[in-house]
Amino acid sequence: MAKSIISQGKTTNEAIENGLKELKVSKNMVDIKVLEEEKRSFYNILAPRVVKVELTIKDKEEVKKETSHKEKKERKINKNEDEIKDAIERVNNFLDKFLPKDVTYKTEEKEYEIYVDIEGKDINYLIGYRGESINALQTILSTIANKKSTAKIRVYLDISGYREKRVKTLEDLAEKIARTVVRTGKDVTLEPMTAYERKIIHTKLQTHSKVETFSKGEEPYRKVVIKLK
């Protein structure tokens, strides 16, 4: 019989997170059912709001099937050379208008994906605090590239080598936090990151002998948790 628990919190998300923590599983491994939400009347308006949810651990084969289906869906990419060529042209037209004249860029296709590299002086504003601006610009370029595409075209943006430096920073962070978790035995939750950055942490620690990682929360506040195996 599948294991189920009832968890509660001030919000639905909090109730779910509390339940996941108790079960020590990730969100994709459970079925979630909202049981009740206690509403406050005029007479108990100062009482805390309570939401109750039931979490039931899915069958391993079901989780495996869902994961496989998701991976297949994510792997589906656009291999139409004409559409990719048109997408690059749209991206280039946007960058020609968006970027200052003293900033240069290069756009190229690699294995059906578009890579954009921007270079110039004093362009840290295009990167932003912890990559907020570069991530936003990459999203814009991806939207432009896929405007007339029949299948997804992935766009990767780098500015003055920021991505490579960020990868090194996150990998060093992953190793440092892993050592802390092993030493203290306590889980560590990192700050919210993009899917790209979370993947770097997961990949770096996926073969670690003593710790494991999983993501929790909803976008754009999804976080990586590092815990003992």
N, C-alpha and C positions, 0 to 999 in steps of 0.2 A: 504493500500500500504506500502510495506517495506521501512523503512527509509534508505536513502543512503546519503553519503557525499563524497566529493572529498578532499583528503588530499595530501600534498606534503612534500618532504624532500630531503636531499642530496643523500640518498640511499633509496632503496626500503624498507628496514627494518625501517628506520627512518620515512618514509612516513606512513607506517602502524602503527607504535607506536604513531605517532601524531594523526592519525585518531581514534585509540582505546581510546586514552586519551580524545579526544573531545566527543566521543560517550559514554565514561565511561563503556565500556564492555571489555570482554576478547577476545582473538583471535579466540577461538572456536565458538564464537557467531556471527561471520560475514563471508560473502563471500567476497573474495578479488580479484580485477581485476586491473592489471597494465594498466593504460591508455596511458601514454607516458613518454618518457625519453628524455629530452632535451639534445641533443649532442652539444658540444662546437666546433665551427669551429676555424680556425686559427685566425680569427679576434676577436672572443670573448672568447679566451682561458682562460682569467682571470675571466670570469663571473662564478658565482656559478652553479654547476650542479643541476638540478631539476628533481625529479622523482614524477609523479603524480599517485595516486592509487584511486580506487573507493571502498569504504567499504559499504556493504549492510547488515543490521542486518537480521539474519536468523529468520524464524518462530520458535516460542518456541518449538513446537512439533518436528521440525526437529533437533534442538539442543538436545532435550531430547532423541530422537532416536539415534543420533550419540554418545552421552555420554553413553547411555545404551550399545550400541554395543561395544564401546571401553572398558567399564568396564568388559563386558563378555569376551572379547578377553584377557584382562589383567589377569582375574581370572583363565584362563585355565592353569593348571599346570600339570606337569608330575607325575602320580601316579603309574608308573611302578617301583615296588620295585627293580627288577633286574637292571634296568637302573640307578636308584639312587645309588644302591650299587656299580656299576661300576664307576659312577661319583665320589663317595667318594674315591674309590681306586685311580683314576687318580689324584684327588686333593692331597691325601696323598703322592703319589709318587713325585709330584712336590714339596711339602713342605719339604719332606725329603732331597731333593737335594738343595732347595733354602735357607732354614733356617740354621743358625749356629748351631753347636752341642749343645751349652748351652741354646738354646731357645726351649721351649716345646710347643706343640699344642694339641688340642683335636678337633676331628671332629665327629659330630653326626647328625642324622636325626630327625627332629621334624615336624610332619604333612607334609611329603613329601618335606620338605625344608632342606637344608644343612647349619649347623651352625659350623663355625670354630672359635675357641678361642685360641689366641696365648699369651703366657706368657714368661717373661724373664727379665733380667736386662739390662739397657741401650739400650732399643729397641725403643726409641722415633723416631728414624730415619725411622722406619717402619710405623709410623703414619704420620709424615711430618707436614708441616705448614698447620694448620687448616684442617688436615685430608686428604691432597692431596695424600700422599703415601698410606694410608690405603684404600682410595677409588680406587686408581689405582690397588692395589693388589687384592682388591675384584673383580674388573672387570676381571682381569687375571684369578682368580680362577673360576669365573662364565663361562668364555670362555672355560676353560679346562673341567669343569663339563658338559657343554653342547655340547662338541665336537662330541659325538656319540648319543646324546639324540634325541628322536623323538618328544619331547615336552619340553617346557622350565622348567629348574630346577633352582630355586632361591638359591643363595648362600649369606649368611650373615657372614661377618668377623668382629670380635672384637679383639682388642689388648690391653691388660692390663686394661680392663674396660673403654676404651676410649669412646665407643658408649654411654654408660649410662651417662657419664659425659657430653658429647656433647649434649645429649638430654636435660639435666637440663640447660645447658648454653643457648641453643636456646629457650627453653620455658621461661626462665627469660628474654631473649632479647625480645621475642614477647610481653610479658606483659609490659615491659618498653617502647617499641616503641608505643604500643597501647595507653598507658597513654599520651605519647607525642602528638599523633595524635588527641586524644580527647581534649587535652589542647589547641593546636594550630589550629586545624581544617585543617591542611595541610597533604597531602599524604606523606608517607615516603617509599622510595625504598631501599631495603636492598641490600647488596653485592651479587654477583652471588653465587648460592648454588647448590648442587646436588639435584636430585629429592627426595632423602631420607630426606635431611635436609629441603627442602621446605615443604614437607608433615608435618614435625613436627610443623612448624610455622602455617600452615593452620589448622591443627588439634587442636592446642592450642587455636586458636582464633575463631574457627568455631561457638562457642556458645556465643561469646561476644555480648553484647547488643548494642554496639555503633560503632564497627568497623567491616570491612570485608577485606578479602585478595584475591588477584589474582596474577597469575604469568605472566610475560611478557618477551619477548626476546627469542633468540634461544640458544640452548645448544652449548657450555658449559657455556654460559654467562646468562642463564635464571635467573631472579630475582623475589623475592616476593615483592609485593606492598601492604602496609597496608593503608587503607583509611576509612574515615567516611562512615557510611551507609547512 
